[in-house]
Amino acid sequence: MENMKANVILDAKGLACPMPIVKTKKAMKDLEAGQVLEVQATDKGSKADIKAWAESTGHQYLGTLKEGEVLKHYLRKSSGNETLERKHPHVINNDQLEAKLENENIVVLDVRETAEYAFNHIPNAISIPLGKLEERLIELNKNDEIYIICRTGNRSDMAAQKLAEKGFSKVFNVVLGMSQWNGKSTGLVTKEVQK
């Protein structure tokens, strides 16, 4: 899949439990916060193991794709400060965004990594990862109402501040973001897997 971009690919094929987890822990240590790790494993139990490990350590389990015998698990390294205080003054919650989506023509900007977006996103949301926002500003219209979403409201807060600095006046940060989104969504994973 082209749109599934991982920063690092870990080959754990042919390894039995607990080796995939041991290698995953080591690889995650070397990643920078926000980067995505793809773990390729053939151990059938690796999905449950990796998902449980991610949840217990606070990293984000994005989902698993199966290609033949290989399971590709996607994890995003959390920054440990993903609950920073929010600074952008215009904030709306998920329910308010959901209501707006039904009645208004608005722009939803998803600033998560492409792998996160691919697994689950709001239909028609524009995907521009936070790290690429500066170079892709021309894709956005300063006159549009733009609702920025990420996983928890932290990256979207930074994106909202950045857009406001660049002269975008109708920018809103959506909290709590996709981690708590119950509205319509689309992607490679059903909602149950996402929780």
C-alpha positions as CSV (number, residue, x, y, z in Angstrom):
1,M,0.0,0.0,0.0
2,E,1.5,3.3,-1.1
3,N,-0.3,5.5,1.4
4,M,1.0,3.5,4.4
5,K,4.2,5.3,5.3
6,A,6.2,4.1,8.2
7,N,9.3,5.9,9.3
8,V,11.0,2.6,10.3
9,I,10.3,-1.0,9.3
10,L,11.2,-3.7,11.7
11,D,11.6,-7.2,10.4
12,A,10.5,-9.7,13.0
13,K,9.4,-12.4,10.5
14,G,10.1,-16.0,11.6
15,L,10.5,-15.0,15.3
16,A,8.4,-16.5,18.0
17,C,6.9,-14.8,21.1
18,P,8.4,-12.9,22.9
19,M,11.0,-11.9,20.3
20,P,8.7,-9.6,18.2
21,I,7.9,-7.6,21.3
22,V,11.5,-7.5,22.5
23,K,12.5,-6.1,19.1
24,T,9.6,-3.7,18.9
25,K,10.5,-2.2,22.3
26,K,14.1,-1.7,21.2
27,A,13.0,-0.1,17.8
28,M,10.5,2.2,19.5
29,K,13.2,3.6,21.8
30,D,15.1,4.8,18.8
31,L,12.1,6.5,17.1
32,E,11.3,10.1,17.6
33,A,8.0,11.0,19.1
34,G,5.2,10.9,16.4
35,Q,7.0,8.6,14.1
36,V,5.4,5.4,12.9
37,L,6.9,1.9,13.2
38,E,5.9,-0.9,10.9
39,V,6.5,-4.3,12.5
40,Q,6.5,-7.2,10.1
41,A,5.9,-10.5,11.9
42,T,4.7,-14.0,11.1
43,D,3.9,-15.0,14.6
44,K,0.0,-15.2,14.8
45,G,0.0,-14.1,18.4
46,S,2.0,-10.9,17.6
47,K,-1.1,-8.8,16.9
48,A,-2.6,-9.2,20.4
49,D,0.8,-8.9,22.0
50,I,1.8,-5.8,20.2
51,K,-1.6,-4.1,20.7
52,A,-1.5,-4.9,24.4
53,W,2.1,-3.7,24.7
54,A,1.3,-0.4,22.9
55,E,-1.7,0.2,25.1
56,S,0.3,-0.5,28.3
57,T,3.1,1.8,27.3
58,G,1.0,4.7,26.0
59,H,2.2,4.3,22.4
60,Q,-0.6,4.2,19.8
61,Y,-1.5,1.0,18.1
62,L,-2.8,2.0,14.6
63,G,-3.8,-1.4,13.2
64,T,-2.6,-4.4,11.4
65,L,-2.6,-5.3,7.7
66,K,-2.2,-8.9,6.5
67,E,-0.2,-9.7,3.4
68,G,0.0,-13.4,2.8
69,E,1.6,-14.9,5.9
70,V,3.0,-11.6,7.0
71,L,1.3,-9.4,9.6
72,K,2.3,-5.7,9.4
73,H,1.6,-4.0,12.6
74,Y,1.6,-0.2,12.7
75,L,2.5,1.7,15.9
76,R,3.0,5.4,16.5
77,K,5.4,6.6,19.2
78,S,3.7,8.9,21.6
79,S,5.6,11.9,22.9
80,G,4.9,11.6,26.6
81,N,3.5,15.1,26.6
82,E,0.5,14.5,24.4
83,T,-1.6,16.3,26.9
84,L,0.1,19.6,26.7
85,E,-2.0,22.6,27.6
86,R,-3.8,24.0,24.6
87,K,-3.0,27.4,23.4
88,H,-5.1,28.1,20.3
89,P,-8.1,30.1,21.5
90,H,-10.7,28.6,19.2
91,V,-11.6,25.1,20.2
92,I,-14.6,22.9,19.5
93,N,-15.3,19.4,20.6
94,N,-16.0,16.3,18.6
95,D,-19.8,16.6,19.0
96,Q,-19.8,20.2,17.7
97,L,-17.7,19.2,14.7
98,E,-20.1,16.3,14.0
99,A,-23.1,18.6,14.0
100,K,-21.2,21.1,11.7
101,L,-20.3,18.3,9.2
102,E,-24.0,17.5,8.8
103,N,-25.2,21.0,8.1
104,E,-22.3,23.1,6.8
105,N,-19.7,23.1,4.1
106,I,-16.5,23.1,6.1
107,V,-12.9,21.9,5.7
108,V,-11.6,19.2,8.1
109,L,-7.8,19.1,8.1
110,D,-6.3,15.9,9.6
111,V,-2.7,16.6,10.7
112,R,-1.9,13.0,11.9
113,E,0.7,10.9,10.1
114,T,-0.4,9.3,6.8
115,A,-0.5,5.8,8.4
116,E,-2.9,7.0,11.1
117,Y,-5.1,8.7,8.5
118,A,-5.1,5.6,6.3
119,F,-6.5,3.4,9.1
120,N,-9.3,5.7,10.2
121,H,-10.4,9.2,9.3
122,I,-13.4,11.5,8.8
123,P,-14.7,11.2,5.2
124,N,-13.4,14.0,3.0
125,A,-10.9,15.2,5.6
126,I,-7.7,16.6,4.0
127,S,-4.6,14.7,5.1
128,I,-1.6,16.9,5.7
129,P,0.8,15.6,8.4
130,L,1.9,18.3,10.9
131,G,5.5,18.1,9.7
132,K,4.4,18.9,6.1
133,L,2.0,21.7,6.9
134,E,4.4,24.6,6.2
135,E,5.2,23.4,2.7
136,R,1.6,22.5,1.8
137,L,-0.1,25.7,3.1
138,I,-0.9,26.7,-0.5
139,E,-3.4,23.7,-0.6
140,L,-5.6,25.6,1.9
141,N,-7.8,28.6,1.4
142,K,-7.5,31.4,4.0
143,N,-11.2,32.2,3.7
144,D,-12.4,28.7,4.6
145,E,-13.5,27.6,8.0
146,I,-10.9,25.0,8.9
147,Y,-11.4,22.4,11.6
148,I,-8.1,20.8,12.5
149,I,-8.0,17.3,14.0
150,C,-5.3,14.9,15.2
151,R,-5.5,12.0,17.7
152,T,-5.9,14.0,20.9
153,G,-5.9,17.7,20.2
154,N,-2.2,18.3,20.7
155,R,-0.8,18.3,17.2
156,S,-3.9,20.0,15.9
157,D,-3.3,22.8,18.5
158,M,0.2,23.4,17.1
159,A,-1.2,23.3,13.5
160,A,-4.0,25.8,14.4
161,Q,-1.4,28.2,15.9
162,K,0.7,27.8,12.8
163,L,-2.2,28.6,10.5
164,A,-3.3,31.5,12.6
165,E,0.3,32.9,12.4
166,K,0.0,32.6,8.6
167,G,-3.1,34.7,8.4
168,F,-5.8,32.0,8.5
169,S,-8.5,33.6,10.6
170,K,-11.2,30.9,10.8
171,V,-9.3,28.0,12.3
172,F,-10.6,25.7,15.1
173,N,-8.8,23.0,17.1
174,V,-10.9,19.9,17.5
175,V,-10.6,18.1,20.9
176,L,-10.5,15.3,21.9
177,G,-9.8,14.4,18.3
178,M,-9.8,11.0,16.6
179,S,-9.0,9.1,19.8
180,Q,-12.6,9.8,20.9
181,W,-14.3,10.3,17.5
182,N,-17.7,8.6,17.3
183,G,-19.0,10.2,14.1
184,K,-18.7,8.8,10.6
185,S,-15.3,7.6,9.7
186,T,-13.7,5.6,6.9
187,G,-10.3,3.9,6.4
188,L,-8.8,0.5,6.6
189,V,-10.0,-0.4,10.1
190,T,-13.5,-0.7,11.6
191,K,-14.2,1.3,14.7
192,E,-14.1,-1.6,17.1
193,V,-10.4,-2.2,16.2
194,Q,-9.6,1.5,16.6
195,K,-10.7,1.7,20.3
